[in-house]
Amino acid sequence: MNNILPYQYIGIKRQSMRLMKAYQTMNDPKMIETYQSLIQESVEQIFTKLLPEVEAFLNVMMDRTMTRHQLDKQLELLKIYVEPFKVPSNQQLDKLFKKVKKLKYPNWADYELTESTYIGWNDPGQQKKFIIFYHEGELRGLYGDLSPGVNKGICPICRNDGKVSMFLATTKVSGDGTYTKNGNYICHDSRSCNKQLDDLTGLYEFLAATKTVL
């Protein structure tokens, strides 16, 4: 049974990379031991209950002689337990974005589903970005205008530096049919965003700001 969610796997991956860097740059055994404890604590905080597969991975990671090649192999083995993003049908997407004419579907071959907490894709022709995600098992989505310009900045979703573009979503603010536009600079490429997304706080705050119901 798959138990690890994509954002949790990204968190494990990022923390293990930090530990690998420490192995490569630190010489003091006590400093390494301290860093090992910090990394282990960071990984444990990702989960409400530490899974046996993650615990086994951490035990292997405590070997300071581990090489980058060995780490990559261990991460691939751990990925077996990750629950991938469930690919919806085109009919589901049409229903979700029923107001959009000639909806452009994502090319699923371009996505690493085990590292995707949400799926976002761009339609340069219409200058739109589409975002889909699951909330309590239900497929939900939003879309908006995406500026073609790309700048360096911090994305509010993954909370990391990246190449960002202005995203503007039109949302209803009241029952009388009043609409407003809510915008923010987010990662232009959502695949890159997902590879840095190790906490759901930023994603939920972004969805709340765009008035997406959670």
C-alpha positions in Angstrom: 0.0 0.0 0.0 1.3 3.4 -1.0 1.6 5.7 2.0 4.0 8.5 1.2 2.6 11.6 -0.5 4.5 13.5 -3.2 5.3 16.5 -1.1 6.5 14.3 1.7 8.8 12.5 -0.7 10.2 15.8 -1.9 10.8 16.8 1.8 12.7 13.5 2.4 14.7 14.0 -0.8 15.7 17.6 0.0 16.7 16.8 3.5 18.7 13.8 2.4 20.5 15.9 -0.1 21.4 18.4 2.6 22.8 15.5 4.7 24.8 14.2 1.7 26.3 17.7 1.3 27.3 17.7 5.0 29.0 14.3 4.5 31.0 15.8 1.6 32.0 19.0 3.3 32.3 18.3 7.0 35.2 16.5 8.7 34.3 16.8 12.4 32.5 13.6 13.5 30.6 15.5 16.2 29.4 18.1 13.7 28.2 15.4 11.4 26.4 13.6 14.2 24.7 16.8 15.2 23.6 17.4 11.6 22.4 13.8 11.3 20.1 14.4 14.3 18.8 17.7 12.8 18.0 16.0 9.4 16.3 13.1 11.1 14.2 15.4 13.2 13.2 17.4 10.1 12.2 14.2 8.2 10.2 12.9 11.2 8.3 16.2 11.4 7.0 15.7 7.8 4.8 12.8 9.1 2.3 12.5 11.9 3.5 8.9 12.2 6.8 7.7 10.9 6.4 5.0 8.3 8.5 1.9 8.5 9.8 2.5 4.9 10.9 6.0 5.9 12.5 4.8 9.1 14.5 2.2 7.1 15.6 4.9 4.7 16.8 7.1 7.6 18.8 4.2 9.1 20.6 3.8 5.8 21.2 7.5 5.5 23.0 7.6 8.9 26.0 5.9 7.1 28.4 8.8 6.6 30.3 6.8 3.9 27.3 6.8 1.6 27.9 8.1 -1.9 25.6 10.2 -4.1 25.1 7.2 -6.3 24.0 5.1 -3.4 21.6 7.9 -2.2 20.0 8.2 -5.6 19.4 4.4 -5.6 17.9 4.5 -2.1 15.6 7.4 -3.2 14.4 5.4 -6.2 13.6 2.4 -3.9 11.7 4.7 -1.5 9.7 6.1 -4.4 8.0 2.8 -4.8 5.9 3.7 -1.7 4.9 7.1 -3.0 1.2 7.6 -4.0 1.4 9.3 -7.4 -0.9 12.0 -8.6 -4.0 10.4 -10.0 -4.4 11.2 -13.7 -7.9 12.4 -14.5 -9.6 11.7 -17.8 -10.1 14.4 -20.4 -13.8 14.2 -19.7 -13.2 15.0 -16.0 -11.0 18.0 -17.1 -13.7 19.2 -19.5 -16.3 19.1 -16.7 -13.9 20.9 -14.3 -13.2 23.7 -16.8 -16.5 23.7 -18.6 -16.4 27.4 -19.2 -13.1 27.1 -21.2 -13.4 26.7 -24.9 -10.9 24.4 -26.6 -9.3 23.3 -23.4 -5.6 22.3 -23.8 -4.9 19.1 -21.9 -1.6 18.5 -20.2 1.0 16.2 -21.8 1.1 13.6 -19.0 4.4 12.2 -20.3 6.1 15.4 -19.2 5.1 15.0 -15.5 6.8 13.0 -12.7 3.6 12.0 -10.9 5.3 10.7 -7.8 6.7 14.2 -7.3 3.5 16.1 -8.2 1.3 17.4 -5.3 -0.7 19.3 -7.9 -0.6 19.6 -11.7 -0.2 22.9 -13.5 0.1 23.5 -17.2 0.3 26.6 -19.4 -1.6 27.4 -22.6 0.7 30.0 -24.2 -1.8 30.6 -27.0 -4.4 31.9 -24.6 -1.9 33.0 -22.0 -3.6 30.9 -19.4 -2.4 28.6 -16.6 -4.5 25.7 -15.4 -4.1 24.1 -12.0 -5.7 20.9 -10.7 -5.4 19.2 -7.3 -7.2 16.8 -5.0 -8.9 17.8 -1.8 -10.3 15.0 0.3 -10.3 12.8 -2.8 -12.2 15.3 -5.0 -10.7 16.7 -8.1 -10.7 20.5 -8.1 -9.1 23.2 -10.2 -8.7 26.8 -11.1 -7.3 28.8 -14.0 -6.3 32.3 -14.8 -4.3 34.6 -17.0 -0.5 34.0 -17.0 1.9 36.7 -18.0 4.4 35.6 -20.7 7.1 37.5 -18.8 9.3 35.6 -16.5 11.2 37.1 -13.5 13.3 35.8 -10.6 11.4 35.7 -7.4 9.9 33.7 -4.6 6.9 31.6 -5.4 4.2 31.6 -2.7 3.2 28.0 -3.4 6.6 26.3 -3.0 8.2 29.2 -1.1 11.4 28.9 -3.0 13.4 31.1 -5.4 12.5 30.4 -9.0 11.4 31.8 -12.4 8.0 33.3 -11.7 5.2 34.9 -13.7 2.1 36.9 -12.8 -1.0 34.7 -12.4 -4.4 36.4 -12.3 -7.5 34.4 -11.4 -11.0 35.8 -11.7 -13.2 34.8 -8.7 -16.7 35.5 -7.4 -16.6 37.5 -4.2 -20.3 37.4 -3.3 -23.6 35.9 -4.2 -24.7 38.9 -6.2 -22.4 38.0 -9.1 -19.6 40.4 -8.2 -16.2 39.2 -9.5 -12.6 40.3 -8.7 -9.2 39.4 -9.8 -6.6 38.0 -7.4 -3.0 37.7 -8.6 0.4 36.7 -7.5 3.8 35.8 -9.0 4.0 32.0 -9.0 6.4 29.5 -10.7 6.0 29.7 -14.4 6.7 26.0 -14.7 4.6 24.1 -12.2 6.8 21.0 -12.6 9.7 22.9 -11.2 7.4 24.2 -8.4 6.5 20.7 -7.4 10.1 19.6 -7.2 10.5 22.2 -4.4 7.2 21.8 -2.7 7.8 20.0 0.6 5.0 21.7 2.7 1.3 22.3 1.8 1.0 25.6 3.7 1.9 27.8 0.8 -0.3 25.9 -1.6 -3.3 26.1 0.7 -2.7 29.8 1.3 -2.5 30.4 -2.4 -5.7 28.5 -3.0 -7.4 30.5 -0.2 -6.2 33.8 -1.7 -7.7 32.9 -5.1 -11.0 32.0 -3.3 -10.7 28.4 -4.2 -13.0 26.5 -1.9 -11.2 24.0 0.4 
